[in-house]
């Protein structure tokens, strides 16, 4: 299983809009995850947000669906700079 992490900065004057939009995005993307996705903010910088998407079986399909949902829900209007998508998985250990 893979896990996706998306991080970005928001315009703090649009926090309410950002929260509503990202919560809708997480709800839309939940069907692509093995566990519920979450929204977080950085402890020492409330303008830096992260979305976590755990338990993804098909990362390419997830990524395409995420891009479609971002466009449909206009989830970039409050972003300062770019959204950064990262993919992680458990390490492969060879003996």
N, C-alpha and C positions, 0 to 999 in steps of 0.2 A: 504494500500500500504506500501511496505517496501522500504528502501533505503540502498544501500550498499556503504561502504567506505573502500577503500584499501589504506594502507599507508606502506611506505618502504623507505629505503635510497638507493641512487644510487651512483655509482662511477662517480664523477664529470668529470673525463677524458673521459667519454662516454656519456656526456649529449646529443649530437646530435643523437647518436644511440638510446638512451633511449626515447627521444622525438618522433622520427619517429616511433619507435615500439609502444609506448603507444598510440600515435594518431591513429595508425592502429587498435589497440586493442579497443579503444573507438568506432571507426567507426563500427567494427565488433559486438560490444555488444549493439549498439544503438537500435537494434530491440527488445531487451529484456527489455527496459526501457520505462517508460511513458513520459520521458523528456530526452533531450540529456545529455549524460554523459560528465564529465569535468575532466581535468587534472590540478592540482595545485601544487605549491611548498610552503614550509613553509617560512614565511616572514623572520625569523631570521636564517634560515638554508637552503640554496638552494639545499642541498643534500637530504632533506626529501621531498618526493613527496606524493601526495594523488590523488586517482581517486575517483570520486563520481558518483554513478549510481542511479538516482532517479526514483521512480515510478515502482518498481518491483512487479508484481503480483504473480509470482511463484519463490520464492527464491531458491528452490532446483534445478529447471531447470536452473535458472540464474547461480548459482554456478557451476554446471556441464559444462555449455557452457563457462563460464569464464575460468575454468581450461583447457578446450580443446583449447580455443583461445590462452591462455598464452603459452601452449606447442607448438602449431602450429606456432605462431609468434616469438618464442624464447624470451619471455619477462622476462627472469630471468638472462640473460647474464650480465647485467649491475647492477643488484641488489646486494647490500652489506647486507648480512644477509637474512632475510625472508620477504616476502610480508605478510601483516596482513589484513584479510578480516573481517569486522564487519558489522552486520545487525542492523538497527534501524527502528522503526515505531513510529507513533504517540501514545502517552500514552492512555491507556484505562481508562476512568474516570467513576467510579460507584457512583451513588447517593444514 
